[in-house]
């Protein structure tokens, strides 16, 4: 068989680069250049980095080594920065030049009608070129795989044993389940400020007490066309507050017109200031009382009074202040004891009882 001639690829390059052109409005402008390369190079012309397409205004030719760009009817707006890119599989080269079109004296300036399609940018042309090259490679037949050796079965990654998934360790504040189906979790301990008699912070300690209450989002109230007496949708609840910390008490009320809200400590009105602040949202009906840096003097029976021209309603609740010292008292039992004693005092003799005295735990008494 005759030996096949091996051709060496030659990168595309300019043998003669395009030169700047100057003309008048309405002239025919021709730009020429010569290119070489193997395989035969292709040419793309650009104006201001946008591809020039063949049309009735622009004509591109490539005969042998000579390439031409012709503007059949030049307008002043054709002035600008041009470039010519020549490329093949072995390489590419770009050359820039300028075209200047001047107005003719005594004639009005002309404007070229806008083309329907916008010219492609230089980047879009490169993308299309890469796509066409990838398509050509995909059409080429894939090389045959080498046959497996006798007696050896190839093992692919997906056929091998799967590794067990790594379970991340539990984050701080979460406990690991102790058995199947277990969902036990633990809340992180909070730090409580230790306050001396003067009210100054002298340190902090850890406590297992749950953090202060979290506010819940309430839905908006329904609009009322007729007058409506005040009513409690949610009454305030008793609150146990750590001494030196802040917390809030809230309720949900309704009425038309919206009721006036008054907070009472015992029989005295609670005024806003450094210790207490009010909150009132007429759209949701949420009214709140925030107590800051609670002290033992704040422990008392409170009343929330709501009123409007149609009537008045009251709801009572108690605030208990837990000492900052960890004395090992069961405060759930203490809370039950205090509530029990208060009801007994109000309902019977009115005898004053020291609520700070903790009785021995008696399960039968509070069940």
Phi, psi and omega in degrees: 000141178291143180289137179281138180283129178271124180263136179264130180290135179243123180300144178294139181205166179269128171274323172222124183277154177292150183246160179296148181231143176231132181209181179250162179301125180097352180285164173261120184250131179231129178245129181237155174203164178238138184231155177223161178154158178218125000296174186303127184286159173249155187233139175230133180255142182230147170233120183052043177067018175243140184293137176267123179263152179290129181205188179290340179269324183238140179225132179241137180224153174217105179243107182064241179267351186263127177243142183228142169239122184238130171257109187294317181224098188284140173245161179298331180287352176283352177294142179162189180267125180244162175208157179231126179247126177246134185206154170211191184294335184274338181167181182214163179208146182233141177227136183252153177202171182238147173237128180238122179245121182258156179284148175277138181293137177083004179238149180287151179289135179257153176234133180287136176301143181290139177280151182291320182259137178281145181291146179282147177280167180297324180293321179296323178295319179296322178296317178297323179296317179295322178296318180295321178295319179294324179294321178296319179294324180291329180286340179289141181295139180286145179295143181290140180285145180292136181295146180288148179292148182295138178082000180239123179261121180294137179248121180266162186298322183287344180271347182284172180293140181277140178280143178294144180292141177275122179269123181295146179295151180296143180287167181297138180095354179244146179254147180284135178303141184266350181198174180296133180079001182284137179234028183289131176229157179236143179273143180293145178290143179257158179264130180252138177286140175260119185251134176274185185296332181278356180092004181274147178279122183248357179165193177211161179216163178274148179216149178271005181290140180294145181299165181305164186302154178249131181287142178252147179283128182254146177286160179289151179284155176281147179284142180243129179276324182262165177295145183217131179292152180296145182213147176269118171277326173218124181273155177292147182250160176299148186226134173253119185242139176286135180300129181093349180259174180242150178203178183221156175237134181224159177214167178238124183233163180210161180162161179223112000292165182301132187293153173279137187252133177225131178256134182235139171250106191070245176247003183259143180288140177269120181261150177290145179176204180297333184271314185238145173225147180262157170220142180207119178241104184290338180288322180256348181081010182277125173239141185218156175232121179256131177248131185249137178048066184299141176233172182298331180292340181280350180287119183189180174264128184244159179225137173251118181249129176237138184208150170210179183302341182270350180161189183213144177224151179227150175219131182254152177204166182238145174246124177249138182247120179272136180296148179289344180279135180274093183261009175074017181280143173281100188286339174293319177292322179296319180297318177297319181297315182295318179295320180296316181292320179299315179297323180293319180293317182292326187269339186244251191275344185076016180292137180281133181235141178285105184287346181278348179282126184264119179281168174292145185292124178232106186294326184290334186289329187251359180278000000 
